[in-house]
């Protein structure tokens, strides 16, 4: 499975189509991938496992989300006032 993830990451260019978010507005897709990335990191850290599979979510949210949003969300997480459930 790790090889499959590594192969996908090597072929990665931009966020692929996600049928959960079929509309032109990709705001929810951005948000969901940001939250999923941090959930994945938290879960992998709790298991003591390698967090490499989480890089998929990272690359997707980095290609979809405006930098200002990510910066703000990172600040909220550091302050403990992030509105999402991670």
DSSP file (Angstrom, degrees, kcal/mol; ACC not computed):
  #  RESIDUE AA STRUCTURE BP1 BP2  ACC     N-H-->O    O-->H-N    N-H-->O    O-->H-N    TCO  KAPPA ALPHA  PHI   PSI    X-CA   Y-CA   Z-CA
    1    1 A X     >        0   0    0      0, 0.0     4,-2.1     0, 0.0     5,-0.2   0.000 360.0 360.0 360.0 -38.6    0.0    0.0    0.0
    2    2 A X  H  >  +     0   0    0      1,-0.2     4,-2.5     2,-0.2     5,-0.2   0.871 360.0  53.2 -61.8 -36.1    2.8    2.4    0.8
    3    3 A X  H  > S+     0   0    0      2,-0.2     4,-2.4     1,-0.2    -1,-0.2   0.887 106.7  52.6 -65.4 -37.9    4.2    1.9   -2.7
    4    4 A X  H  > S+     0   0    0      2,-0.2     4,-2.1     1,-0.2    -2,-0.2   0.909 111.1  46.0 -63.5 -43.1    0.8    2.8   -4.2
    5    5 A X  H  X S+     0   0    0     -4,-2.1     4,-2.5     2,-0.2    -2,-0.2   0.913 112.4  50.6 -66.1 -43.0    0.7    6.0   -2.2
    6    6 A X  H  X S+     0   0    0     -4,-2.5     4,-1.9     1,-0.2    -2,-0.2   0.894 109.7  50.8 -62.6 -39.5    4.2    6.8   -3.2
    7    7 A X  H  X S+     0   0    0     -4,-2.4     4,-1.6     2,-0.2    -1,-0.2   0.908 110.7  48.8 -64.9 -41.8    3.4    6.2   -6.9
    8    8 A X  H  X S+     0   0    0     -4,-2.1     4,-0.8     1,-0.2    -2,-0.2   0.901 109.9  51.9 -64.5 -40.5    0.4    8.5   -6.6
    9    9 A X  H  < S+     0   0    0     -4,-2.5     3,-0.4     1,-0.2    -1,-0.2   0.860 107.7  52.2 -65.4 -34.5    2.4   11.2   -5.0
   10   10 A X  H  < S+     0   0    0     -4,-1.9    -1,-0.2     1,-0.2    -2,-0.2   0.861 113.2  43.9 -68.3 -34.9    5.1   11.0   -7.8
   11   11 A X  H  < S+     0   0    0     -4,-1.6    -1,-0.2    -5,-0.1    -2,-0.2   0.531  87.4 124.3 -85.0  -6.2    2.4   11.4  -10.4
   12   12 A X     <  +     0   0    0     -4,-0.8     3,-0.1    -3,-0.4    -3,-0.1  -0.319  18.9 152.8 -63.0 128.5    0.6   14.2   -8.5
   13   13 A X        -     0   0    0      1,-0.6     2,-0.3    -2,-0.1    -1,-0.2   0.661  67.3 -22.0-117.4 -52.2    0.2   17.5  -10.5
   14   14 A X  S    S-     0   0    0     50,-0.0    -1,-0.6     0, 0.0    46,-0.1  -0.922  91.3 -54.1-152.7 174.5   -2.9   19.1   -9.0
   15   15 A X        -     0   0    0     -2,-0.3     3,-0.1    45,-0.2     2,-0.0  -0.317  57.9-134.7 -59.6 127.5   -6.0   18.2   -7.0
   16   16 A X        -     0   0    0      1,-0.1     2,-0.1    -2,-0.1    -1,-0.1  -0.298  35.3 -77.1 -77.2 167.7   -7.9   15.4   -8.7
   17   17 A X        -     0   0    0      2,-0.0     2,-0.5    -2,-0.0    -1,-0.1  -0.429  44.0-161.5 -63.8 136.2  -11.7   15.4   -9.2
   18   18 A X    >   -     0   0    0      3,-0.4     3,-2.2    -2,-0.1    11,-0.0  -0.978  12.4-151.1-123.2 115.7  -13.5   14.5   -6.0
   19   19 A X  T 3  S+     0   0    0     -2,-0.5     3,-0.5     1,-0.3    -1,-0.1   0.657  93.9  68.0 -64.8 -14.9  -17.1   13.4   -6.6
   20   20 A X  T 3  S+     0   0    0      1,-0.3    -1,-0.3     2,-0.1     2,-0.3   0.733 108.4  38.7 -72.6 -20.2  -18.0   14.7   -3.1
   21   21 A X    <   +     0   0    0     -3,-2.2    -3,-0.4     1,-0.1    -1,-0.3  -0.637  68.9 155.8-129.4  72.6  -17.4   18.2   -4.4
   22   22 A X        +     0   0    0     -3,-0.5    -1,-0.1    -2,-0.3    -3,-0.1   0.625  46.0  92.3 -78.8 -12.0  -18.8   18.3   -8.0
   23   23 A X  S    S-     0   0    0      2,-0.2    -2,-0.0     1,-0.1     0, 0.0  -0.258  85.7-113.0 -82.5 168.3  -19.4   22.0   -8.1
   24   24 A X  S    S+     0   0    0      2,-0.1     2,-0.6    -2,-0.0    -1,-0.1   0.871  98.5  83.3 -66.4 -37.4  -17.1   24.8   -9.3
   25   25 A X        -     0   0    0      1,-0.1     3,-0.3     2,-0.0    -2,-0.2  -0.584  57.0-178.8 -72.1 116.2  -16.7   26.2   -5.8
   26   26 A X     >  +     0   0    0     -2,-0.6     4,-2.5     1,-0.2     5,-0.2   0.116  46.0 112.4-105.1  19.5  -14.0   24.1   -4.1
   27   27 A X  H  > S+     0   0    0      1,-0.2     4,-2.5     2,-0.2    -1,-0.2   0.922  80.6  46.1 -59.5 -46.6  -14.1   25.8   -0.7
   28   28 A X  H  > S+     0   0    0     -3,-0.3     4,-2.8     1,-0.2    -1,-0.2   0.868 111.1  53.3 -66.2 -35.2  -15.5   22.8    1.1
   29   29 A X  H  > S+     0   0    0      2,-0.2     4,-2.2     1,-0.2    -1,-0.2   0.921 109.5  48.7 -63.5 -44.0  -13.0   20.5   -0.7
   30   30 A X  H  X S+     0   0    0     -4,-2.5     4,-2.1     2,-0.2    -2,-0.2   0.955 113.8  46.1 -57.5 -52.8  -10.2   22.8    0.5
   31   31 A X  H  X S+     0   0    0     -4,-2.5     4,-2.5     1,-0.2     5,-0.2   0.917 112.0  50.5 -58.1 -47.9  -11.5   22.8    4.1
   32   32 A X  H  X S+     0   0    0     -4,-2.8     4,-2.8     1,-0.2    -1,-0.2   0.889 111.3  47.1 -63.8 -40.5  -12.1   19.0    4.2
   33   33 A X  H  X S+     0   0    0     -4,-2.2     4,-2.1     2,-0.2    -1,-0.2   0.856 111.0  52.3 -70.5 -34.0   -8.6   18.2    2.9
   34   34 A X  H  X S+     0   0    0     -4,-2.1     4,-1.7    -5,-0.2    -2,-0.2   0.950 114.6  42.0 -63.0 -48.7   -7.0   20.6    5.4
   35   35 A X  H  X S+     0   0    0     -4,-2.5     4,-2.4     1,-0.2    -2,-0.2   0.914 113.4  52.8 -65.2 -43.5   -8.9   19.0    8.3
   36   36 A X  H  X S+     0   0    0     -4,-2.8     4,-2.7    -5,-0.2    -1,-0.2   0.878 106.2  54.5 -61.0 -38.2   -8.2   15.5    7.0
   37   37 A X  H  X S+     0   0    0     -4,-2.1     4,-2.4     1,-0.2    -1,-0.2   0.941 112.0  42.6 -60.5 -47.5   -4.5   16.2    6.8
   38   38 A X  H  X S+     0   0    0     -4,-1.7     4,-2.0     2,-0.2    -2,-0.2   0.843 114.1  51.1 -72.8 -32.1   -4.3   17.2   10.4
   39   39 A X  H  X S+     0   0    0     -4,-2.4     4,-2.7     2,-0.2    -1,-0.2   0.924 110.6  50.1 -64.9 -43.8   -6.6   14.3   11.5
   40   40 A X  H  X S+     0   0    0     -4,-2.7     4,-2.8     1,-0.2     5,-0.2   0.928 110.8  48.4 -61.0 -46.6   -4.3   11.9    9.6
   41   41 A X  H  X S+     0   0    0     -4,-2.4     4,-2.3     1,-0.2    -1,-0.2   0.911 112.5  48.9 -60.8 -41.9   -1.2   13.3   11.2
   42   42 A X  H  X S+     0   0    0     -4,-2.0     4,-2.0     2,-0.2    -2,-0.2   0.921 113.1  46.8 -64.3 -43.8   -2.8   13.1   14.7
   43   43 A X  H  X S+     0   0    0     -4,-2.7     4,-1.6     2,-0.2    -2,-0.2   0.902 113.3  48.2 -66.0 -41.7   -3.9    9.5   14.1
   44   44 A X  H  X>S+     0   0    0     -4,-2.8     5,-2.3     1,-0.2     4,-1.1   0.888 110.9  50.9 -67.7 -38.1   -0.5    8.4   12.8
   45   45 A X  H  <5S+     0   0    0     -4,-2.3     3,-0.2    -5,-0.2    -1,-0.2   0.890 108.2  52.8 -64.9 -38.6    1.3   10.1   15.6
   46   46 A X  H  <5S+     0   0    0     -4,-2.0    -1,-0.2     1,-0.2    -2,-0.2   0.849 113.8  43.0 -65.3 -33.8   -1.0    8.3   18.1
   47   47 A X  H  <5S-     0   0    0     -4,-1.6    -1,-0.2    -5,-0.1    -2,-0.2   0.627 109.1-123.9 -84.3 -14.4   -0.1    4.9   16.5
   48   48 A X  T  <5 +     0   0    0     -4,-1.1    -3,-0.2     1,-0.2     2,-0.2   0.734  65.7 139.5  75.2  22.4    3.5    5.7   16.2
   49   49 A X      < -     0   0    0     -5,-2.3    -1,-0.2    -6,-0.2     2,-0.2  -0.479  63.0 -84.9 -97.1 167.4    3.3    5.1   12.5
   50   50 A X        -     0   0    0     -2,-0.2     3,-0.5     1,-0.1    -1,-0.1  -0.522  29.4-148.3 -71.3 134.5    4.8    7.0    9.5
   51   51 A X    >   +     0   0    0     -2,-0.2     3,-1.3     1,-0.2     4,-0.4   0.191  64.7 113.9 -91.3  16.7    2.8   10.0    8.4
   52   52 A X  G >   +     0   0    0      1,-0.3     3,-1.8     2,-0.2     4,-0.3   0.859  69.0  60.2 -58.1 -39.1    3.7    9.7    4.8
   53   53 A X  G >  S+     0   0    0     -3,-0.5     3,-1.1     1,-0.3     4,-0.4   0.773  94.0  67.0 -61.6 -22.0    0.2    8.8    3.6
   54   54 A X  G <> S+     0   0    0     -3,-1.3     4,-1.7     1,-0.2     3,-0.4   0.696  79.2  80.6 -70.1 -18.0   -1.0   12.1    5.0
   55   55 A X  H <> S+     0   0    0     -3,-1.8     4,-2.6    -4,-0.4    -1,-0.2   0.775  81.2  65.6 -62.4 -25.1    1.0   13.9    2.3
   56   56 A X  H <> S+     0   0    0     -3,-1.1     4,-2.1    -4,-0.3    -1,-0.2   0.961 104.2  43.5 -59.8 -50.5   -1.8   13.3   -0.1
   57   57 A X  H  > S+     0   0    0     -3,-0.4     4,-2.8    -4,-0.4     5,-0.3   0.885 112.4  55.0 -61.9 -39.0   -4.2   15.5    1.8
   58   58 A X  H  X S+     0   0    0     -4,-1.7     4,-2.3     1,-0.2    -1,-0.2   0.937 109.2  45.7 -59.9 -48.7   -1.4   18.1    2.3
   59   59 A X  H  X S+     0   0    0     -4,-2.6     4,-1.5     2,-0.2    -1,-0.2   0.877 113.2  50.4 -65.6 -37.2   -0.8   18.4   -1.5
   60   60 A X  H  X S+     0   0    0     -4,-2.1     4,-1.4    -5,-0.2     3,-0.3   0.954 113.5  43.2 -67.5 -48.4   -4.5   18.6   -2.3
   61   61 A X  H  X S+     0   0    0     -4,-2.8     4,-2.9     1,-0.2    -2,-0.2   0.859 111.1  56.3 -68.5 -30.7   -5.2   21.3    0.2
   62   62 A X  H  < S+     0   0    0     -4,-2.3    -1,-0.2    -5,-0.3    -2,-0.2   0.846 110.9  44.1 -65.7 -32.1   -2.1   23.2   -0.8
   63   63 A X  H  < S+     0   0    0     -4,-1.5    -1,-0.2    -3,-0.3    -2,-0.2   0.718 123.2  36.0 -84.6 -19.8   -3.2   23.3   -4.4
   64   64 A X  H  < S+     0   0    0     -4,-1.4     2,-0.3    -5,-0.1    -2,-0.2   0.810 102.0  75.7 -99.2 -36.2   -6.8   24.2   -3.5
   65   65 A X  S  < S-     0   0    0     -4,-2.9     2,-0.1    -5,-0.2   -38,-0.0  -0.575  79.0-117.6 -89.7 138.3   -6.6   26.6   -0.6
   66   66 A X    >>  -     0   0    0     -2,-0.3     4,-1.7     1,-0.1     3,-0.6  -0.458  27.4-122.7 -64.2 143.3   -5.6   30.2   -0.6
   67   67 A X  H 3> S+     0   0    0      1,-0.2     4,-2.6     2,-0.2     5,-0.2   0.849 109.8  59.5 -58.4 -37.4   -2.4   30.8    1.4
   68   68 A X  H 3> S+     0   0    0      1,-0.2     4,-2.2     2,-0.2    -1,-0.2   0.887 104.8  49.6 -61.6 -39.2   -4.1   33.4    3.6
   69   69 A X  H <> S+     0   0    0     -3,-0.6     4,-2.9     2,-0.2     5,-0.2   0.943 111.5  47.9 -64.3 -47.0   -6.8   30.8    4.7
   70   70 A X  H  X S+     0   0    0     -4,-1.7     4,-2.6     1,-0.2    -2,-0.2   0.903 111.4  50.8 -61.9 -42.3   -4.1   28.2    5.6
   71   71 A X  H  X S+     0   0    0     -4,-2.6     4,-2.1     2,-0.2    -1,-0.2   0.924 112.4  46.6 -61.3 -45.0   -2.1   30.8    7.5
   72   72 A X  H  X S+     0   0    0     -4,-2.2     4,-2.4     2,-0.2    -2,-0.2   0.924 112.8  48.9 -63.6 -45.2   -5.2   31.8    9.5
   73   73 A X  H  X S+     0   0    0     -4,-2.9     4,-2.4     1,-0.2    -2,-0.2   0.889 109.8  52.3 -63.9 -38.7   -6.3   28.2   10.2
   74   74 A X  H  X S+     0   0    0     -4,-2.6     4,-2.2    -5,-0.2    -1,-0.2   0.910 110.0  48.9 -62.5 -41.5   -2.7   27.4   11.4
   75   75 A X  H  X S+     0   0    0     -4,-2.1     4,-2.1     2,-0.2    -2,-0.2   0.913 110.3  51.2 -63.6 -42.4   -2.8   30.3   13.8
   76   76 A X  H  X>S+     0   0    0     -4,-2.4     5,-2.4     1,-0.2     4,-0.9   0.904 109.4  50.5 -61.3 -41.7   -6.2   29.2   15.1
   77   77 A X  H ><5S+     0   0    0     -4,-2.4     3,-0.5     1,-0.2    -1,-0.2   0.915 110.5  49.4 -63.7 -41.4   -4.9   25.7   15.7
   78   78 A X  H 3<5S+     0   0    0     -4,-2.2    -1,-0.2     1,-0.2    -2,-0.2   0.859 113.4  46.4 -64.9 -35.0   -1.9   27.1   17.6
   79   79 A X  H 3<5S-     0   0    0     -4,-2.1    -1,-0.2    -5,-0.2    -2,-0.2   0.590 113.2-120.0 -83.1 -10.4   -4.2   29.3   19.7
   80   80 A X  T <<5S+     0   0    0     -4,-0.9    -3,-0.2    -3,-0.5    -4,-0.1   0.709  87.3 105.3  80.2  20.5   -6.6   26.4   20.3
   81   81 A X      < +     0   0    0     -5,-2.4    -4,-0.2    -6,-0.2     2,-0.2   0.116  36.7 141.5-118.8  21.2   -9.6   28.2   18.7
   82   82 A X        -     0   0    0     -6,-0.7     4,-0.1     1,-0.1    -9,-0.0  -0.460  46.8-144.4 -65.3 130.2   -9.8   26.2   15.4
   83   83 A X  S    S+     0   0    0     -2,-0.2    -1,-0.1     2,-0.1     2,-0.1   0.658  72.1  83.8 -75.4 -14.8  -13.4   25.7   14.6
   84   84 A X  S    S-     0   0    0      1,-0.1     2,-0.8     2,-0.0    -2,-0.0  -0.425  83.7-113.7 -86.7 163.7  -13.0   22.2   13.0
   85   85 A X              0   0    0      1,-0.1   -46,-0.1    -2,-0.1    -2,-0.1  -0.853 360.0 360.0 -99.9 108.6  -12.8   18.9   14.8
   86   86 A X              0   0    0     -2,-0.8    -1,-0.1    -4,-0.1   -44,-0.1   0.378 360.0 360.0-109.1 360.0   -9.3   17.5   14.5
